[in-house]
Amino acid sequence: MNIWPWVLVLGLAAWAAHWGADRLLTPLKLLRKQWGLTASAGAAFLALVTASPEVAINITSAARDVSDIGLGNLLGSNIISIPLMVTIAYFASRKQFKNNKEHQEHLDKNILALNKRSVSVLSLPYLGIIALVAILTLPKPWRGLQPVDGWIMLAAYAAFLTHAIIKGKEKGKKVEWNKKQVWLSIAGAFAIAVGAFFIVKATENIVSALNISEIVGGLFITGIMTTAPEIFKTWSVVKGGEVTAGTTSVIADNAVTMTVAFFPLALVTTPIEDFELFWVNLAFVGLMPLLYTLFVHQSKELHGFSRWQIFVFDAAYIVYLLVMVFYVLKLF
């Protein structure tokens, strides 16, 4: 089988799904302003849409009886996303911002500065979500993803979102709605559904042609392809001066992926066929927000990441690839 047409389909489908998510994002941004949510709390709320391609992919994977693709996508996208987006945000923020005199200090000290609320509102609750996934899926008596686990993870996301909104509530603003935004949102929802179907279909054909397992295809094909379009959004938002919003949205997206996108895979009961591969990947899923939480405290005045910490994030992902290649998959 010639895989290149399916590679092209995969790229186009990923673009379509994220185009749809961007269209759905507009009404939620208006609601965020109307309800008076801060950048960190807004990120948790908007993640319902920004992570919708991953959710749709896992729904499609469960429906097509290829849940391992969805499981690989869930793990793979959550491992690469934090180091990738933090690195992109750091370089995007290396410029002067209008009406932000404090940013010059961040430039002088080579820091990607973030609002300190991002830790208590996003990263610590996200670490709690990962710990809950480990408790539900790793012990031998109940190993795997089961329907009851799915309902528990949905409740965990409800708690995550409620906590974020309560911690980040401010005075709301008056906003205006128009019909064009509503129709574009409907078109966006359709694009997400179609894009997700063809992402899964293309991954099925590619893993078959390459003779690799579905979960590995989900980890390194679907997971990376669904994360790649986020590069442009992060670059654009941070370059526009919204550094905290652009950088922390990845944590909120990952929280949705590990809870809402977990649900359809659990509902159809997804067994863990390769336990070693699963626990190693889950460990690295947890390592990335742990580094985020430990590194973000520069001083009492400044919160964010320095240049060497950005390097550690990227090095951690390289270590992950080496562990997968030489220890888990044993390719050499």
C-alpha positions in Angstrom: 0.0 0.0 0.0 1.2 3.5 -0.9 1.1 5.4 2.4 1.8 8.9 1.0 -1.8 9.6 0.0 -2.9 8.7 3.5 -0.1 11.0 5.0 -1.6 13.8 2.9 -5.2 12.9 4.1 -3.9 12.9 7.7 -2.4 16.4 7.4 -5.5 17.8 5.8 -7.8 16.2 8.3 -5.7 17.5 11.2 -5.9 21.0 9.7 -9.7 20.7 9.2 -10.3 19.6 12.8 -8.3 22.5 14.2 -9.9 24.9 11.8 -13.2 23.8 13.2 -12.0 24.2 16.7 -10.9 27.8 16.0 -14.4 28.5 14.6 -16.0 27.1 17.7 -13.6 29.1 19.9 -15.1 32.5 19.0 -18.4 32.1 20.9 -16.6 30.6 24.0 -14.2 33.6 24.0 -17.2 35.9 24.1 -18.6 33.9 27.0 -15.3 34.1 28.8 -15.4 37.9 28.6 -19.1 38.0 29.5 -18.5 35.9 32.6 -15.3 37.7 33.5 -12.8 34.8 33.6 -9.1 35.4 34.0 -6.5 34.1 31.5 -5.9 30.9 33.5 -9.6 30.2 34.3 -10.5 31.1 30.7 -7.9 28.6 29.4 -9.6 25.8 31.4 -13.0 26.9 29.9 -11.8 27.4 26.3 -10.0 24.0 26.4 -13.4 22.3 25.9 -13.1 23.5 22.3 -9.3 23.7 21.8 -9.0 20.0 22.8 -12.1 19.0 20.9 -10.1 17.4 18.0 -8.5 15.0 20.4 -11.9 14.2 22.0 -13.5 13.7 18.5 -10.6 11.4 17.5 -11.1 9.2 20.6 -14.8 9.0 20.0 -14.1 7.9 16.4 -11.5 5.4 17.5 -13.9 3.9 20.0 -16.7 3.8 17.4 -14.4 2.1 14.8 -13.1 -0.4 17.3 -9.5 0.9 17.1 -9.4 2.2 20.6 -5.6 1.8 20.8 -5.2 4.6 18.3 -7.2 6.8 20.6 -5.2 5.6 23.7 -1.9 6.4 21.9 -3.2 9.8 20.8 -4.3 10.6 24.4 -0.8 9.8 25.8 1.4 11.0 22.9 -0.3 14.4 22.6 0.0 15.0 26.3 3.7 14.2 26.4 4.9 16.3 23.5 2.6 19.3 24.0 4.0 20.9 27.1 7.7 21.0 26.0 6.7 22.0 22.5 4.3 24.8 23.4 6.5 26.2 26.2 9.5 26.4 23.8 7.3 28.1 21.1 6.0 30.5 23.7 9.5 31.4 24.9 10.7 32.4 21.4 7.5 34.1 20.6 7.8 36.3 23.7 11.3 37.6 22.8 10.0 41.0 21.6 8.7 44.2 23.1 5.0 44.4 23.8 3.1 47.7 23.6 1.7 48.9 26.9 3.7 46.4 28.9 6.8 48.0 30.5 7.3 45.0 32.8 8.0 42.8 29.9 11.4 44.5 29.3 12.5 43.0 32.6 11.5 39.6 31.4 13.5 40.1 28.3 16.6 41.2 30.2 16.4 38.2 32.5 15.6 35.8 29.6 12.4 34.6 31.3 9.1 33.4 29.9 7.0 35.2 32.6 3.6 33.8 33.6 0.8 34.7 36.0 1.4 32.8 39.2 -2.2 31.7 39.2 -1.4 29.2 36.4 0.1 26.8 39.0 -2.8 26.7 41.5 -5.6 27.0 38.8 -4.1 24.6 36.1 -0.9 22.7 36.7 -1.6 21.3 40.2 -5.1 20.1 39.4 -3.8 18.6 36.2 -1.2 16.6 38.2 -4.1 15.4 40.3 -5.9 14.2 37.2 -2.9 12.2 36.0 -2.5 10.7 39.5 -6.2 9.7 39.3 -5.7 8.1 35.9 -2.8 6.1 37.3 -4.9 4.9 40.3 -7.7 3.8 38.0 -5.7 2.1 35.3 -2.4 0.7 36.7 -3.3 -1.7 39.6 -3.6 -5.2 38.4 -7.2 -5.9 39.8 -8.7 -3.1 37.6 -6.0 -2.6 35.0 -7.3 -0.9 31.7 -10.0 1.6 30.9 -13.5 0.6 32.0 -16.8 2.4 31.9 -16.8 3.4 35.6 -13.3 4.9 35.1 -14.8 7.1 32.3 -17.5 8.5 34.6 -15.0 9.2 37.3 -12.8 11.1 34.9 -15.8 13.1 33.6 -16.5 14.1 37.2 -12.8 15.0 37.6 -13.0 17.4 34.7 -16.1 19.0 36.1 -14.2 19.5 39.4 -11.2 20.9 37.5 -13.4 23.4 35.5 -15.4 24.5 38.6 -12.2 25.1 40.6 -10.7 27.1 37.7 -13.7 29.3 37.3 -14.1 29.9 41.1 -10.4 30.8 41.4 -10.4 33.0 38.3 -13.7 35.0 38.4 -13.7 38.7 37.8 -16.2 41.3 36.7 -17.8 40.4 33.3 -18.0 42.6 30.2 -20.8 43.3 27.8 -20.3 41.4 24.4 -22.1 41.4 21.1 -23.1 38.3 19.2 -23.8 38.0 15.4 -25.3 35.3 13.2 -22.1 34.9 11.2 -20.3 33.7 14.3 -23.1 31.2 15.1 -23.0 29.7 11.5 -19.2 29.5 11.5 -19.4 27.7 14.8 -21.8 25.1 13.3 -19.5 24.7 10.4 -16.6 24.3 12.8 -18.4 21.4 14.7 -18.9 19.7 11.3 -15.3 20.1 10.4 -14.1 18.6 13.7 -16.3 15.5 13.1 -15.1 15.0 9.5 -11.5 15.8 10.4 -11.5 13.3 13.3 -12.9 10.5 11.2 -10.2 10.9 8.5 -7.4 11.3 11.0 -8.4 7.9 12.5 -8.9 6.3 9.1 -5.6 7.6 7.8 -3.8 6.4 10.9 -5.4 2.9 10.5 -4.0 2.7 7.0 -0.6 4.1 7.8 0.0 1.7 10.8 -1.1 -1.2 8.6 1.3 -0.3 5.8 4.2 0.3 8.2 3.3 -2.9 10.2 3.3 -1.2 13.6 0.8 -1.4 16.4 -2.2 0.9 16.6 -1.1 2.4 20.0 2.4 3.2 18.6 0.6 4.9 15.6 -1.5 6.8 18.0 1.5 7.9 20.0 3.8 9.1 17.2 1.4 9.7 14.3 -2.0 10.8 15.5 -0.7 12.4 18.7 2.0 14.5 17.0 -0.3 15.5 14.1 -3.1 16.7 16.4 -0.6 18.8 18.4 1.3 20.4 15.5 -1.5 22.9 14.5 -1.4 24.3 18.1 2.1 25.6 17.3 0.7 28.4 15.2 -2.0 29.3 17.8 0.5 29.5 20.6 2.9 31.6 18.5 0.2 34.0 17.5 -1.4 34.5 21.0 2.0 35.0 22.7 3.4 37.2 20.0 0.2 39.3 20.5 1.2 39.9 24.1 -1.0 37.4 25.9 1.9 35.3 27.2 0.1 33.6 30.1 -3.0 32.7 28.0 -0.9 31.4 25.1 1.4 29.3 27.3 -1.0 27.9 29.9 -3.7 26.8 27.4 -1.7 23.6 26.8 -2.2 22.5 30.4 -6.0 23.1 30.1 -6.1 21.2 26.8 -4.2 18.3 28.3 -6.6 18.2 31.2 -9.5 17.8 28.8 -7.7 15.1 26.8 -7.0 13.1 30.0 -10.7 13.3 31.2 -13.2 14.1 28.5 -11.2 12.3 25.7 -10.6 9.4 28.2 -14.4 8.8 28.5 -15.2 7.3 25.1 -12.3 4.9 25.3 -13.4 3.8 28.8 -17.0 3.5 27.8 -16.2 0.7 25.2 -13.7 -0.9 27.7 -10.1 -0.5 26.4 -7.7 -3.1 27.7 -4.0 -2.4 28.2 -2.3 -4.9 25.9 1.3 -3.6 26.5 1.5 -2.7 30.2 5.2 -1.6 30.0 4.5 0.8 27.1 1.5 2.2 29.0 3.1 2.9 32.3 6.2 4.4 30.8 4.2 6.8 28.7 1.9 7.7 31.6 5.0 8.4 33.7 6.2 10.9 31.1 2.7 12.4 30.9 3.1 13.2 34.6 6.7 14.3 34.3 6.0 17.3 32.0 3.5 19.1 34.3 5.6 18.2 37.3 8.6 20.0 35.7 6.2 22.9 34.9 5.1 23.2 38.5 8.6 22.9 39.9 10.2 25.4 37.5 7.6 28.1 37.3 8.6 29.8 40.6 11.6 32.0 39.6 11.3 34.3 42.6 8.7 36.0 44.8 8.2 38.6 42.1 8.6 36.7 38.9 7.0 33.5 37.8 7.8 31.6 34.6 10.6 29.7 32.9 14.2 30.7 32.3 16.2 29.6 29.2 17.9 26.6 30.8 14.5 25.3 32.1 13.2 25.5 28.5 16.1 23.3 27.5 15.3 20.8 30.3 11.7 20.5 29.0 13.0 19.7 25.5 15.7 17.4 26.9 13.0 15.5 28.8 11.1 14.8 25.5 14.4 13.6 23.9 14.9 11.2 26.9 11.4 10.0 26.4 12.1 9.2 22.7 15.3 7.4 23.7 13.5 5.3 26.4 10.8 4.4 23.9 13.3 3.4 21.1 15.8 1.5 23.2 13.9 0.3 26.3 10.2 -0.1 25.4 10.1 -0.8 21.6 13.6 -2.2 21.5 14.1 -1.1 17.9 17.9 -1.4 18.2 
